[in-house]
């Protein structure tokens, strides 16, 4: 019986890799990157302190990630991203703003969560504007599925939160349905939450709003 490769929620697009991004990627990743391992990460050791740990899945070009880390120096942040230009961009912002509370893991989020984070090890998880895969035949590629949400929930501490934002209405409906069916999660709002102050408006988001897209924030917390 032949085995099928796992369905990925992303496609590795080449994209434009600027000289600055390439330089940051090559020179700064050894300093701010965390390699994929089969051993759990020790955030206290990585950051040299004990602080709330927040994971962001899909940091894109990194503007939001860097800004949140800059505004919240009392928390430590781990960004997961697979696209090299985005990794280079975020590395450049870490260096520019001298952020000591932000690191990057340049690998697949599911594998990272399975191998590098233990149960009840995170205080929060951010997933901002995941690829909506709008065509019906591609919906199976969407990141937010019951099995993945179960994994996220396992990695959250009781009282920890899962915050997802999207500008696609049908994806928002799907996300809300999946999270409501996870018994260890409870919604912080009736349906969609107001955008919390810690999540800044991004260029991507502002562009979507100009196109008439409604931005929906979905925030659930892990119960014991």
C-alpha contacts under 8 A as a table, 3 or more apart, distances in Angstrom:
res1	aa1	res2	aa2	distance
7	X	140	X	7.74
7	X	141	X	6.21
8	X	11	X	7.41
8	X	141	X	5.98
8	X	143	X	7.96
9	X	131	X	7.38
9	X	141	X	4.63
9	X	142	X	5.34
9	X	143	X	5.15
10	X	131	X	7.20
10	X	141	X	7.59
12	X	82	X	7.43
12	X	83	X	6.43
13	X	83	X	7.32
14	X	17	X	7.95
14	X	83	X	7.88
15	X	85	X	7.24
16	X	85	X	6.90
17	X	21	X	6.16
17	X	22	X	6.22
17	X	84	X	7.60
17	X	85	X	5.15
18	X	21	X	5.12
18	X	22	X	6.08
18	X	85	X	7.43
19	X	22	X	5.07
19	X	23	X	6.02
20	X	23	X	5.12
20	X	24	X	6.12
20	X	88	X	7.72
20	X	89	X	7.93
20	X	92	X	7.84
21	X	24	X	5.12
21	X	25	X	5.99
21	X	85	X	5.91
21	X	86	X	7.88
21	X	87	X	7.84
21	X	88	X	4.27
21	X	89	X	5.29
21	X	92	X	7.06
22	X	25	X	5.02
22	X	26	X	6.16
22	X	85	X	7.17
22	X	88	X	6.06
23	X	26	X	5.27
23	X	27	X	5.92
23	X	28	X	7.96
23	X	88	X	7.55
24	X	27	X	5.24
24	X	28	X	5.22
24	X	29	X	7.20
24	X	88	X	5.17
24	X	89	X	7.32
24	X	91	X	5.93
24	X	92	X	5.58
25	X	28	X	5.72
25	X	29	X	5.43
25	X	84	X	7.34
25	X	85	X	7.95
25	X	87	X	6.61
25	X	88	X	4.35
25	X	89	X	7.94
25	X	91	X	6.72
26	X	29	X	6.15
26	X	30	X	7.80
27	X	30	X	6.85
27	X	31	X	7.90
28	X	31	X	5.22
28	X	32	X	6.14
28	X	33	X	7.68
28	X	91	X	6.32
28	X	92	X	7.84
29	X	32	X	5.21
29	X	33	X	4.69
29	X	91	X	6.98
29	X	104	X	7.99
30	X	33	X	5.57
30	X	34	X	7.89
32	X	91	X	7.25
32	X	102	X	7.68
32	X	103	X	5.19
32	X	104	X	6.30
33	X	103	X	5.81
33	X	104	X	4.74
33	X	105	X	5.75
33	X	106	X	7.32
34	X	103	X	6.96
34	X	104	X	5.98
34	X	105	X	5.01
34	X	106	X	7.60
35	X	105	X	6.35
35	X	106	X	7.48
36	X	105	X	7.08
36	X	106	X	7.90
36	X	107	X	6.97
36	X	112	X	6.92
36	X	116	X	7.60
37	X	40	X	7.58
37	X	115	X	6.93
37	X	116	X	6.60
38	X	115	X	5.08
38	X	116	X	6.23
39	X	115	X	6.47
39	X	116	X	5.70
40	X	115	X	6.49
40	X	116	X	4.03
40	X	117	X	5.23
40	X	118	X	6.44
41	X	116	X	5.42
41	X	117	X	6.31
42	X	45	X	5.37
42	X	46	X	6.25
43	X	46	X	4.94
43	X	47	X	6.02
43	X	48	X	7.91
43	X	50	X	7.71
43	X	53	X	7.43
44	X	47	X	5.49
44	X	48	X	5.39
44	X	49	X	4.96
44	X	50	X	5.13
44	X	51	X	7.47
45	X	48	X	5.02
45	X	49	X	6.96
47	X	50	X	7.89
47	X	76	X	7.37
47	X	100	X	7.48
47	X	101	X	6.64
51	X	74	X	6.78
51	X	75	X	5.59
51	X	76	X	6.31
52	X	74	X	7.69
52	X	75	X	5.10
52	X	76	X	6.11
52	X	122	X	7.48
52	X	123	X	5.78
53	X	75	X	6.23
53	X	76	X	4.98
53	X	77	X	5.90
53	X	78	X	7.61
53	X	121	X	7.89
53	X	122	X	5.39
53	X	123	X	5.36
53	X	124	X	6.76
54	X	75	X	7.30
54	X	76	X	6.19
54	X	77	X	4.84
54	X	78	X	6.32
54	X	122	X	6.16
54	X	123	X	5.76
54	X	124	X	4.68
54	X	125	X	5.66
54	X	126	X	7.49
55	X	77	X	5.81
55	X	78	X	4.83
55	X	79	X	5.94
55	X	80	X	7.60
55	X	122	X	7.23
55	X	124	X	6.34
55	X	125	X	4.77
55	X	126	X	6.20
56	X	59	X	6.31
56	X	65	X	7.58
56	X	77	X	7.36
56	X	78	X	6.19
56	X	79	X	4.75
56	X	80	X	6.10
56	X	125	X	5.71
56	X	126	X	4.55
56	X	127	X	5.93
57	X	79	X	6.16
57	X	80	X	4.96
57	X	81	X	6.77
57	X	109	X	6.53
57	X	125	X	7.51
57	X	126	X	6.26
57	X	127	X	5.24
57	X	128	X	7.75
58	X	79	X	7.18
58	X	80	X	5.62
58	X	81	X	4.96
58	X	82	X	7.71
58	X	127	X	6.61
58	X	128	X	7.32
58	X	130	X	7.05
59	X	62	X	5.21
59	X	64	X	7.61
59	X	65	X	6.23
59	X	79	X	6.03
59	X	80	X	6.40
59	X	81	X	5.74
59	X	86	X	7.51
59	X	128	X	7.72
60	X	81	X	6.77
60	X	83	X	7.61
60	X	86	X	5.28
60	X	87	X	7.68
61	X	85	X	7.25
61	X	86	X	4.06
61	X	87	X	6.92
61	X	89	X	5.63
61	X	90	X	6.10
62	X	65	X	5.06
62	X	66	X	5.93
62	X	86	X	6.47
62	X	87	X	7.52
62	X	89	X	6.41
62	X	90	X	4.58
62	X	93	X	7.67
63	X	66	X	5.40
63	X	67	X	6.12
63	X	90	X	7.09
63	X	93	X	7.76
63	X	202	X	7.40
64	X	67	X	5.14
64	X	68	X	6.10
64	X	199	X	7.26
64	X	200	X	6.43
64	X	201	X	7.85
64	X	202	X	6.57
65	X	68	X	5.38
65	X	69	X	6.25
65	X	79	X	7.45
65	X	90	X	7.91
66	X	69	X	5.13
66	X	70	X	5.99
66	X	90	X	6.99
66	X	93	X	6.51
66	X	94	X	6.69
66	X	99	X	7.89
66	X	102	X	7.71
67	X	70	X	4.96
67	X	71	X	6.13
67	X	200	X	7.59
68	X	71	X	5.17
68	X	72	X	6.08
68	X	198	X	6.28
68	X	199	X	6.83
68	X	200	X	7.56
69	X	72	X	5.14
69	X	73	X	6.13
69	X	75	X	7.39
69	X	76	X	7.40
69	X	77	X	6.66
69	X	99	X	7.28
69	X	101	X	6.62
69	X	102	X	6.58
70	X	73	X	6.03
70	X	97	X	7.47
70	X	99	X	6.62
71	X	198	X	7.85
72	X	75	X	5.81
73	X	76	X	7.30
73	X	101	X	6.51
75	X	101	X	6.86
76	X	101	X	4.70
76	X	102	X	6.11
77	X	101	X	5.97
77	X	102	X	4.74
77	X	103	X	6.48
78	X	102	X	5.81
78	X	103	X	5.02
78	X	104	X	5.68
78	X	105	X	7.17
79	X	102	X	7.41
79	X	103	X	6.23
79	X	104	X	4.74
79	X	105	X	6.18
80	X	104	X	5.85
80	X	105	X	4.93
80	X	106	X	5.83
80	X	107	X	6.57
80	X	108	X	7.48
80	X	109	X	6.31
81	X	86	X	7.33
81	X	87	X	6.46
81	X	104	X	7.38
81	X	105	X	6.68
81	X	106	X	5.14
81	X	107	X	6.30
81	X	108	X	7.40
81	X	109	X	7.77
82	X	86	X	7.95
82	X	87	X	7.31
82	X	106	X	5.14
82	X	107	X	5.38
82	X	108	X	6.55
83	X	86	X	5.50
83	X	87	X	6.27
83	X	106	X	7.93
84	X	87	X	4.98
84	X	88	X	6.08
85	X	88	X	5.05
85	X	89	X	6.09
86	X	89	X	4.98
86	X	90	X	6.17
87	X	90	X	5.25
87	X	91	X	6.10
87	X	104	X	7.70
87	X	106	X	7.32
88	X	91	X	5.10
88	X	92	X	6.22
89	X	92	X	5.20
89	X	93	X	6.47
90	X	93	X	5.04
90	X	94	X	6.20
91	X	94	X	5.06
91	X	95	X	6.34
92	X	95	X	5.20
92	X	96	X	6.03
93	X	96	X	4.86
93	X	97	X	5.95
93	X	98	X	7.97
94	X	97	X	5.51
94	X	98	X	5.64
94	X	99	X	5.04
94	X	100	X	7.82
94	X	102	X	7.20
95	X	98	X	4.93
95	X	99	X	6.70
96	X	99	X	7.95
99	X	102	X	6.16
105	X	112	X	7.99
107	X	111	X	7.59
107	X	112	X	6.79
108	X	111	X	5.55
108	X	112	X	6.21
109	X	112	X	5.02
109	X	113	X	6.05
110	X	113	X	5.21
110	X	114	X	6.12
110	X	148	X	7.54
111	X	114	X	5.09
111	X	115	X	6.04
112	X	115	X	5.33
112	X	116	X	5.33
112	X	117	X	7.19
113	X	116	X	5.63
113	X	117	X	5.29
113	X	118	X	7.92
113	X	151	X	7.62
113	X	152	X	7.76
113	X	155	X	7.71
114	X	117	X	6.52
114	X	118	X	7.90
114	X	151	X	7.82
115	X	118	X	7.93
117	X	121	X	6.56
117	X	155	X	6.71
118	X	121	X	5.66
118	X	155	X	6.07
119	X	154	X	5.33
119	X	155	X	4.44
119	X	156	X	6.92
119	X	157	X	7.63
120	X	154	X	6.16
120	X	155	X	4.62
120	X	156	X	4.61
120	X	157	X	3.98
120	X	158	X	7.06
121	X	155	X	5.60
121	X	156	X	5.95
121	X	157	X	5.90
122	X	125	X	7.39
122	X	155	X	5.99
122	X	156	X	4.77
122	X	157	X	5.70
122	X	160	X	6.99
123	X	156	X	5.99
123	X	157	X	5.78
123	X	159	X	7.58
123	X	160	X	4.53
123	X	161	X	6.64
124	X	156	X	6.64
124	X	160	X	5.21
124	X	161	X	4.72
124	X	162	X	5.86
124	X	163	X	7.74
125	X	152	X	7.88
125	X	156	X	7.80
125	X	161	X	6.37
125	X	162	X	4.89
125	X	163	X	6.19
126	X	162	X	6.23
126	X	163	X	4.98
126	X	164	X	6.05
127	X	130	X	6.51
127	X	162	X	7.96
127	X	163	X	6.25
127	X	164	X	4.74
127	X	165	X	6.62
128	X	163	X	7.73
128	X	164	X	5.47
128	X	165	X	4.77
128	X	166	X	6.62
129	X	132	X	7.75
129	X	164	X	7.36
129	X	165	X	5.41
129	X	166	X	4.62
129	X	167	X	7.01
130	X	142	X	7.99
130	X	143	X	7.15
130	X	165	X	7.88
130	X	166	X	6.94
131	X	142	X	6.93
131	X	143	X	7.72
132	X	139	X	7.93
132	X	142	X	6.42
132	X	168	X	6.75
132	X	171	X	6.34
133	X	136	X	7.83
133	X	138	X	5.67
133	X	139	X	5.87
133	X	141	X	6.86
133	X	142	X	6.23
134	X	138	X	7.04
134	X	139	X	6.95
135	X	138	X	5.38
135	X	139	X	6.64
136	X	139	X	5.29
137	X	140	X	7.27
138	X	141	X	5.54
138	X	142	X	7.46
139	X	142	X	5.41
142	X	145	X	6.97
143	X	148	X	7.35
144	X	148	X	6.40
144	X	149	X	6.48
144	X	175	X	6.35
144	X	178	X	7.60
145	X	148	X	5.43
145	X	149	X	6.13
145	X	175	X	7.89
145	X	178	X	6.65
146	X	149	X	5.15
146	X	150	X	6.11
146	X	178	X	5.87
146	X	179	X	7.76
146	X	182	X	7.54
147	X	150	X	5.10
147	X	151	X	6.43
148	X	151	X	5.03
148	X	152	X	6.25
149	X	152	X	4.94
149	X	153	X	5.99
149	X	178	X	7.69
149	X	179	X	7.13
149	X	182	X	7.53
150	X	153	X	5.05
150	X	154	X	6.20
150	X	182	X	6.94
151	X	154	X	5.13
151	X	155	X	6.47
152	X	155	X	5.25
152	X	156	X	6.47
153	X	156	X	5.24
153	X	184	X	7.00
153	X	185	X	7.36
153	X	222	X	6.66
154	X	157	X	7.81
156	X	159	X	7.92
156	X	160	X	5.50
156	X	161	X	7.21
156	X	222	X	6.68
157	X	160	X	5.06
157	X	222	X	6.88
158	X	221	X	7.83
158	X	222	X	5.08
158	X	223	X	5.14
158	X	224	X	4.96
159	X	221	X	5.84
159	X	222	X	5.13
159	X	223	X	5.84
159	X	224	X	7.41
160	X	221	X	5.56
160	X	222	X	5.42
161	X	219	X	6.80
161	X	220	X	5.65
161	X	221	X	4.17
161	X	222	X	6.07
162	X	219	X	5.64
162	X	220	X	5.32
162	X	221	X	6.14
162	X	222	X	7.85
163	X	217	X	7.07
163	X	218	X	5.74
163	X	219	X	4.44
163	X	220	X	6.64
164	X	217	X	5.91
164	X	218	X	5.17
164	X	219	X	6.43
165	X	172	X	8.00
165	X	215	X	7.02
165	X	216	X	5.59
165	X	217	X	4.43
165	X	218	X	6.10
166	X	169	X	7.74
166	X	171	X	7.34
166	X	172	X	6.28
166	X	215	X	5.87
166	X	216	X	5.53
166	X	217	X	6.79
167	X	172	X	7.57
167	X	205	X	7.71
167	X	208	X	7.04
167	X	213	X	5.72
167	X	214	X	5.56
167	X	215	X	4.46
167	X	216	X	6.13
168	X	171	X	5.37
168	X	172	X	6.14
168	X	213	X	7.17
168	X	214	X	7.55
168	X	215	X	7.66
169	X	172	X	5.04
169	X	173	X	6.28
169	X	214	X	7.49
169	X	216	X	7.95
170	X	173	X	5.04
170	X	174	X	6.23
171	X	174	X	4.92
171	X	175	X	6.04
172	X	175	X	5.05
172	X	176	X	6.07
172	X	216	X	6.84
172	X	218	X	7.94
173	X	176	X	5.20
173	X	177	X	6.22
174	X	177	X	5.13
174	X	178	X	6.22
175	X	178	X	5.16
175	X	179	X	6.12
176	X	179	X	5.32
176	X	180	X	6.03
176	X	191	X	7.47
176	X	218	X	7.09
177	X	180	X	5.22
177	X	181	X	6.36
178	X	181	X	5.29
178	X	182	X	6.70
179	X	182	X	5.24
179	X	185	X	6.83
179	X	220	X	7.58
180	X	183	X	7.31
180	X	185	X	7.08
180	X	186	X	7.08
180	X	187	X	7.34
182	X	185	X	5.70
183	X	186	X	7.66
184	X	222	X	5.66
184	X	223	X	5.42
184	X	224	X	7.12
185	X	220	X	5.93
185	X	221	X	5.42
185	X	222	X	4.63
185	X	223	X	5.88
186	X	220	X	5.26
186	X	221	X	5.41
186	X	222	X	6.55
186	X	223	X	6.94
187	X	190	X	6.92
187	X	191	X	7.45
187	X	218	X	7.91
187	X	219	X	6.24
187	X	220	X	4.31
187	X	221	X	6.50
188	X	193	X	7.10
188	X	219	X	5.89
188	X	220	X	5.45
188	X	221	X	6.86
189	X	192	X	5.99
189	X	193	X	5.37
189	X	219	X	7.48
190	X	193	X	7.73
191	X	218	X	7.56
192	X	216	X	6.18
192	X	217	X	5.71
192	X	218	X	5.26
192	X	219	X	7.56
193	X	216	X	7.31
193	X	217	X	5.31
193	X	218	X	5.69
193	X	219	X	6.44
194	X	216	X	7.98
194	X	217	X	6.52
195	X	199	X	6.82
195	X	216	X	7.88
195	X	217	X	5.98
196	X	199	X	5.81
197	X	200	X	6.93
201	X	205	X	6.24
201	X	206	X	6.77
202	X	205	X	5.02
202	X	206	X	6.14
203	X	206	X	5.08
203	X	207	X	6.10
204	X	207	X	5.19
204	X	208	X	6.33
205	X	208	X	5.04
205	X	209	X	6.21
205	X	215	X	7.50
206	X	209	X	5.05
206	X	210	X	6.30
207	X	210	X	5.15
207	X	211	X	6.49
208	X	211	X	5.05
208	X	212	X	6.49
208	X	213	X	5.22
208	X	214	X	7.75
209	X	212	X	4.98
209	X	213	X	4.88
209	X	214	X	6.34
209	X	215	X	7.34
210	X	213	X	7.25
